[in-house]
Amino acid sequence: MSRQDHILLTSTVLAEGNRSEGNRHQINRVFDYIQTGQLKLIDW
């Protein structure tokens, strides 16, 4: 995941608006993968 992708994901999470439970679950899964090293951040 690039820095730009991470910024976009983070801003999406922080933005106001309604998200479905499924969307929140998928977003949380991505952050979990980053924390556990299963998804690597590039261009940092």
N, C-alpha and C positions, 0 to 999 in steps of 0.2 A: 504494500500500500504506500503510495507516495505521500509526501507532506501535504500536497494539495488535496488529495483524497481524504486524508485524516481531518484537515481543516473543514472540508465540506461536510463530512459526517458529523463532526463535533458541532458545527453551526446548525445543522439540521436538528440535532438532539436538543440544542438550547433554544431553538426558535419556538415561538408560540404556535399553537395549532393542535388540532386533534390528530392523534395517531392511533391506529388500531393496536390491539394487544399483540397481534402477530408482528406488526412492524417494530414495536418496541422490543419484542423478544429477539428479532433478527439483529437489531442495532446493538443490543446488549451482548449478543453472541460475538459480534465482531470485536467489541472492546474486550471481552473475555479472551478471545484468541490472541489479541495483541499482548495482553498481560501475561499469558501463559507461554508466549513465544511461538505459538502455532501460526501466527500471521506476523510477518516482519515488516517493519517500516523502512522505506528506502529514501534516499536523498535527504537525510537528516544531517 
